[in-house]
Amino acid sequence: MTLVTTDAAAFRAALPAGGRLIGLDVGTKTIGTALCDAGWSFASPATLIRRTKFTADKAALVALIGPQSVRGLVIGLPLNLDGTESPRSQSTRAFARNVADLGPVLLWDERWSTVAVERAMIEQDISRAKRAERIDNHAAAHILQGAIDALTMTKE
């Protein structure tokens, strides 16, 4: 059974033993990735996947998550600032449905992730070129950290 949900409690119930998670910031040109530990304490940026065709994108994702023993996926859901969905939201939902065979999927509100990460990088005085290179993976880590913080609060 595949699970694609926006409900943290339902996602948590699908993974009663916990396990490593991967966070994804799905864009049109790249997929930023981040991984968390099995205890859901911290998220770290991982490998950037340059998008080509979906089959190649999914193969790259499988190659990343297989050796890491990933049990579930957290995918940033790009909503409009008022919380409504856009064509990009629908595209992300379609991506989530297409990778749901890799594990349960939690769609996580990513409205402020890129802004927060970019602001932090500016404060650290990271050059514009390096920011552009790192932003997607750091946004994925921000998305994943927000989700695991919520997931650990829903533990019973």
The 8 nearest C-alpha neighbors of each residue, nearest first, counted from 0:
[[1, 2, 100, 103, 99, 102, 3, 13],
 [2, 0, 99, 103, 100, 3, 102, 104],
 [1, 3, 103, 104, 4, 99, 0, 102],
 [2, 4, 104, 105, 103, 99, 96, 1],
 [5, 3, 105, 6, 106, 2, 104, 10],
 [4, 6, 106, 105, 107, 7, 3, 10],
 [5, 7, 4, 9, 8, 10, 105, 106],
 [8, 6, 10, 9, 150, 11, 5, 105],
 [9, 7, 11, 10, 6, 153, 12, 150],
 [10, 8, 12, 11, 6, 7, 13, 4],
 [11, 9, 7, 13, 12, 8, 105, 6],
 [12, 10, 8, 14, 13, 9, 7, 150],
 [11, 13, 9, 14, 10, 15, 8, 7],
 [12, 14, 10, 11, 15, 9, 103, 2],
 [15, 13, 11, 17, 12, 16, 10, 18],
 [14, 16, 12, 17, 13, 11, 18, 154],
 [17, 15, 14, 18, 13, 37, 11, 12],
 [16, 18, 14, 15, 37, 38, 19, 39],
 [19, 17, 37, 70, 16, 20, 38, 69],
 [18, 20, 37, 69, 36, 70, 35, 68],
 [21, 19, 71, 69, 35, 72, 70, 34],
 [20, 22, 34, 72, 33, 73, 23, 69],
 [21, 23, 73, 143, 33, 139, 32, 74],
 [24, 22, 74, 32, 139, 31, 25, 75],
 [23, 25, 31, 139, 75, 30, 74, 135],
 [26, 24, 30, 23, 31, 29, 91, 27],
 [27, 25, 29, 28, 30, 24, 31, 50],
 [26, 28, 29, 25, 50, 30, 87, 49],
 [29, 27, 50, 26, 49, 30, 51, 25],
 [30, 28, 49, 50, 26, 48, 27, 31],
 [29, 31, 25, 48, 24, 26, 47, 32],
 [30, 32, 136, 135, 24, 47, 139, 23],
 [33, 31, 23, 136, 45, 139, 22, 46],
 [34, 32, 44, 45, 140, 22, 43, 139],
 [35, 33, 21, 42, 43, 20, 22, 45],
 [36, 34, 42, 41, 20, 19, 39, 43],
 [35, 37, 19, 39, 38, 41, 40, 34],
 [36, 38, 18, 19, 39, 17, 35, 20],
 [39, 37, 36, 40, 18, 17, 19, 35],
 [40, 38, 36, 37, 147, 41, 35, 151],
 [41, 39, 38, 36, 35, 147, 42, 148],
 [40, 42, 35, 39, 144, 36, 43, 147],
 [41, 43, 35, 144, 140, 34, 143, 33],
 [42, 44, 33, 140, 34, 35, 45, 41],
 [45, 43, 33, 136, 140, 137, 32, 34],
 [44, 46, 33, 32, 136, 34, 43, 47],
 [47, 45, 32, 48, 31, 136, 44, 33],
 [46, 48, 31, 30, 32, 136, 49, 45],
 [49, 47, 30, 29, 50, 46, 31, 59],
 [48, 50, 29, 28, 47, 30, 51, 56],
 [51, 49, 29, 28, 56, 48, 52, 30],
 [50, 52, 56, 55, 53, 49, 28, 54],
 [53, 51, 55, 54, 56, 50, 57, 49],
 [52, 54, 56, 55, 57, 51, 50, 58],
 [55, 53, 57, 56, 52, 58, 51, 59],
 [56, 54, 58, 52, 53, 57, 59, 51],
 [57, 55, 53, 59, 54, 58, 50, 52],
 [56, 58, 60, 54, 59, 55, 53, 61],
 [59, 57, 55, 61, 60, 56, 54, 62],
 [60, 58, 62, 56, 57, 61, 55, 63],
 [59, 61, 57, 63, 58, 62, 64, 56],
 [60, 62, 58, 64, 63, 59, 65, 57],
 [63, 61, 59, 60, 65, 64, 58, 66],
 [62, 64, 60, 61, 65, 59, 66, 67],
 [63, 65, 67, 61, 69, 66, 62, 68],
 [64, 66, 67, 68, 62, 61, 63, 69],
 [65, 67, 68, 64, 63, 62, 69, 61],
 [66, 68, 64, 65, 69, 63, 19, 34],
 [69, 67, 65, 66, 64, 70, 19, 18],
 [68, 70, 19, 20, 64, 67, 71, 21],
 [69, 71, 18, 19, 20, 102, 68, 72],
 [72, 70, 102, 103, 20, 69, 104, 21],
 [71, 73, 104, 21, 20, 22, 103, 105],
 [74, 72, 22, 105, 104, 106, 21, 23],
 [75, 73, 23, 106, 22, 107, 105, 24],
 [74, 76, 107, 109, 24, 106, 108, 142],
 [75, 77, 108, 107, 109, 106, 88, 78],
 [78, 76, 88, 109, 110, 75, 108, 87],
 [77, 79, 84, 82, 83, 110, 76, 88],
 [80, 78, 82, 83, 81, 84, 85, 77],
 [79, 81, 82, 78, 110, 83, 111, 77],
 [80, 82, 79, 83, 78, 84, 110, 85],
 [83, 81, 79, 80, 78, 84, 110, 108],
 [84, 82, 79, 81, 78, 85, 80, 88],
 [83, 85, 78, 88, 79, 82, 86, 89],
 [84, 86, 88, 87, 78, 89, 79, 83],
 [85, 87, 89, 88, 90, 84, 91, 77],
 [86, 88, 90, 85, 89, 91, 77, 84],
 [89, 87, 85, 91, 77, 86, 90, 84],
 [88, 90, 92, 86, 91, 87, 93, 85],
 [89, 91, 87, 93, 88, 92, 86, 94],
 [92, 90, 94, 88, 93, 89, 95, 87],
 [91, 93, 95, 89, 94, 90, 88, 96],
 [94, 92, 90, 96, 91, 95, 89, 97],
 [93, 95, 91, 97, 92, 96, 90, 98],
 [96, 94, 92, 98, 93, 97, 99, 91],
 [97, 95, 93, 99, 94, 98, 92, 3],
 [96, 98, 94, 95, 99, 93, 100, 92],
 [97, 99, 95, 100, 96, 101, 94, 57],
 [100, 98, 96, 101, 102, 1, 97, 95],
 [99, 101, 98, 102, 1, 97, 103, 96],
 [102, 100, 99, 98, 103, 71, 61, 72],
 [103, 101, 71, 100, 99, 70, 104, 72],
 [102, 104, 2, 71, 99, 1, 72, 3],
 [105, 103, 3, 72, 73, 2, 71, 99],
 [104, 106, 73, 4, 5, 3, 107, 74],
 [107, 105, 5, 74, 76, 75, 73, 4],
 [106, 108, 75, 76, 74, 105, 109, 5],
 [109, 107, 76, 110, 75, 77, 78, 106],
 [108, 110, 75, 112, 77, 76, 111, 107],
 [111, 109, 108, 77, 78, 112, 80, 79],
 [110, 112, 114, 109, 113, 115, 108, 116],
 [113, 111, 115, 109, 138, 114, 110, 141],
 [112, 114, 116, 138, 115, 111, 117, 134],
 [113, 115, 117, 111, 112, 116, 118, 110],
 [116, 114, 118, 112, 113, 117, 111, 119],
 [117, 115, 119, 113, 118, 114, 138, 112],
 [116, 118, 120, 114, 119, 115, 113, 121],
 [117, 119, 121, 115, 116, 120, 114, 122],
 [120, 118, 122, 116, 117, 121, 115, 123],
 [119, 121, 123, 117, 122, 118, 125, 116],
 [122, 120, 124, 118, 123, 119, 125, 117],
 [121, 123, 119, 124, 120, 118, 125, 117],
 [122, 124, 120, 121, 125, 119, 118, 126],
 [125, 123, 121, 122, 126, 120, 119, 127],
 [124, 126, 120, 123, 121, 130, 129, 127],
 [127, 125, 129, 128, 130, 124, 121, 120],
 [126, 128, 130, 129, 131, 125, 121, 132],
 [129, 127, 131, 130, 126, 132, 125, 133],
 [128, 130, 132, 126, 131, 127, 133, 125],
 [131, 129, 127, 133, 132, 128, 134, 126],
 [132, 130, 128, 129, 134, 133, 127, 135],
 [131, 133, 129, 130, 134, 128, 135, 127],
 [134, 132, 130, 131, 135, 136, 129, 137],
 [133, 135, 137, 131, 130, 136, 138, 132],
 [136, 134, 31, 138, 137, 133, 139, 24],
 [137, 135, 31, 44, 139, 32, 138, 134],
 [136, 138, 140, 134, 139, 44, 135, 141],
 [137, 139, 141, 135, 113, 140, 136, 112],
 [140, 138, 24, 136, 142, 23, 22, 137],
 [141, 139, 33, 137, 143, 44, 42, 138],
 [140, 142, 138, 144, 139, 143, 112, 137],
 [143, 141, 139, 145, 140, 144, 138, 75],
 [142, 144, 22, 140, 146, 145, 141, 139],
 [145, 143, 141, 147, 42, 146, 142, 140],
 [146, 144, 148, 142, 143, 147, 141, 149],
 [145, 147, 143, 149, 148, 144, 150, 142],
 [146, 148, 150, 144, 149, 145, 39, 151],
 [147, 149, 145, 146, 151, 150, 144, 152],
 [150, 148, 152, 146, 147, 151, 145, 153],
 [151, 149, 147, 153, 152, 148, 7, 146],
 [150, 152, 154, 153, 148, 149, 147, 39],
 [151, 153, 149, 150, 154, 148, 155, 147],
 [154, 152, 150, 151, 8, 155, 149, 7],
 [155, 153, 151, 152, 150, 11, 8, 12],
 [154, 153, 152, 151, 11, 12, 8, 15]]
